[in-house]
Amino acid sequence: MANIQLRITGMTCQNCVSHVSDELTDIDGVEDVMVTLDAEGTSDVHVVVKSEVTDNQLREAVDEAGDYVLVDIVR
């Protein structure tokens, strides 16, 4: 298993957390998603993966979730 840290702006409430978490969890290989919400800034999203997940897959999932911006991916 590996950990990926995402930094996402535009998340303002628990609904946002649910939308982003659901989209990320739908990616094959994602085991778990934990969000630390910062409603006025950049939220930290911790993604646990059990197989290879590309940066493009993560970006597409965040885009699909709503009006959020993935500003950083740390592996």
N, C-alpha and C positions, 0 to 999 in steps of 0.2 A: 504494500500500500504506500501511496505517496500523498503529500499534502500540497495544495496550491492555495495561495493567498490572493484574493481579488480585492481591488479597491473600486467601489462603485458610487457614483454620485446620483442624486435624484430620488433616492429612497427616503420617504418621509413618514411612513407608518407601517404597521404590521401587515397591512394588505400588500404593500410593496415587497416586504420580506417574503410573504407567501408566493407572490408571482415569480420573483427571482428564484427562490428556492425550488419551486415546482419545475421551472424550466431547466435549471441546472441538474436537478435530480433525474430528469428525463434523458440526459445524455448517457449513452452506454458507457459503463466504466465508472460512473460517479456513485460512490458508496454513501456519502453523507454530506450535508451542507449545514453550516452553522453561521448565522449572521449576527454581527454586532452593529445594531442600527445607530447611525448618527443622523438624525432627521434634519439637521441644519448643515451637514457637511458631507464628508466621504465615509461611507459605511465599509467595514471590513467583512469580507465573506471568506470563510475557511471551507475549502472543498477537499474532501477525502476521496481519492480515486484508487480503484483496484486494478485498473489497466490504463493504457495510454489514452489521454484526452488532449486534443490539440488546442492551441490558443484560439484558433478560428471557431471551433465548436463552442468554446466558452463565450466568445464575443457574440456569436449568433444566438445563443441561449439568452444572454442578457438583452440583446436587441429585441428578441421575440417577447420577452417578459413585459416590456413597456418602454416608457420614455426615460430610460436610465442610461448612464454612460459608464462604461468600463474603462477606468483611467489607468489601471496598472494590474499586471499579473506577475506574481513572484513565485518562482518554483524552487 
